[in-house]
Amino acid sequence: MSRPTHYSPVISRFVVSVLYHEARHRSIPMTRLTDELLLQALRGTPGWETATTLRITDDSASNTPASVIAQAA
């Protein structure tokens, strides 16, 4: 069996339950709700800055246009 390329943390059962109910309340998928919440909470943090810098470096090496990189950040 191959190893995953990214770490996938386990989320507590209670938090999954909260996400499920909130996503149903908002009529959106849980994954979209989770992504939106994490983006709001983490944007501008040191971890965000590091990941953005690493992504720009990686994307620049693969000839990804700067406009695509800017949209993601």
RODO-2510 file (C-alpha; in nm, 4 decimals, decimal comma):
residues 73
     n   res          X          Y          Z
     1     m     0,0000     0,0000     0,0000
     2     s     0,1376     0,3418    -0,0945
     3     r     0,1853     0,6190     0,1571
     4     p    -0,0181     0,9395     0,1224
     5     t     0,1757     1,2445     0,0084
     6     h     0,0085     1,4781     0,2579
     7     y    -0,0654     1,4448     0,6272
     8     s    -0,4384     1,4070     0,6970
     9     p    -0,5109     1,4861     1,0623
    10     v    -0,7972     1,3144     1,2393
    11     i    -1,0720     1,5547     1,3449
    12     s    -1,2540     1,4775     1,6682
    13     r    -1,5929     1,3136     1,6350
    14     f    -1,7643     1,6090     1,8066
    15     v    -1,6148     1,8629     1,5644
    16     v    -1,7210     1,6466     1,2702
    17     s    -2,0724     1,6431     1,4147
    18     v    -2,0724     2,0231     1,4496
    19     l    -1,9470     2,0621     1,0925
    20     y    -2,2130     1,8220     0,9667
    21     h    -2,4993     2,0079     1,1348
    22     e    -2,3688     2,3522     1,0418
    23     a    -2,3176     2,2497     0,6796
    24     r    -2,6738     2,1149     0,6663
    25     h    -2,8003     2,4387     0,8215
    26     r    -2,6173     2,6405     0,5529
    27     s    -2,7062     2,3918     0,2755
    28     i    -2,3443     2,3525     0,1678
    29     p    -2,1075     2,0522     0,1630
    30     m    -1,9068     1,9870     0,4802
    31     t    -1,5811     2,0101     0,2875
    32     r    -1,6689     2,3589     0,1602
    33     l    -1,7686     2,4750     0,5097
    34     t    -1,4475     2,3334     0,6575
    35     d    -1,2351     2,4969     0,3880
    36     e    -1,4059     2,8358     0,4372
    37     l    -1,3705     2,8228     0,8161
    38     l    -1,0037     2,7246     0,8028
    39     l    -0,9214     2,9884     0,5405
    40     q    -1,0863     3,2592     0,7536
    41     a    -0,9103     3,1435     1,0690
    42     l    -0,5639     3,0997     0,9190
    43     r    -0,5300     3,3803     0,6610
    44     g    -0,2503     3,6151     0,7681
    45     t    -0,0956     3,3808     1,0247
    46     p     0,2737     3,2814     1,0186
    47     g     0,1743     2,9376     0,8867
    48     w    -0,0237     3,1003     0,6044
    49     e     0,2732     3,3178     0,5105
    50     t     0,5097     3,0190     0,5079
    51     a     0,2751     2,8042     0,2991
    52     t     0,2141     3,0906     0,0554
    53     t     0,5869     3,1468     0,0139
    54     l     0,6504     2,7757    -0,0423
    55     r     0,3609     2,7538    -0,2889
    56     i     0,4819     3,0521    -0,4893
    57     t     0,8290     2,8984    -0,5022
    58     d     0,6915     2,5582    -0,6102
    59     d     0,4481     2,7091    -0,8621
    60     s     0,7141     2,9381    -1,0074
    61     a     0,9357     2,6373    -1,0685
    62     s     0,6504     2,4685    -1,2578
    63     n     0,5831     2,7774    -1,4751
    64     t     0,2406     2,8479    -1,3215
    65     p     0,1246     3,2017    -1,4103
    66     a     0,1500     3,4570    -1,1280
    67     s    -0,2222     3,5400    -1,1587
    68     v    -0,3118     3,1810    -1,0669
    69     i    -0,0794     3,1914    -0,7673
    70     a    -0,2256     3,5239    -0,6494
    71     q    -0,5826     3,3930    -0,6691
    72     a    -0,4966     3,0953    -0,4501
    73     a    -0,3389     3,3146    -0,1840
***
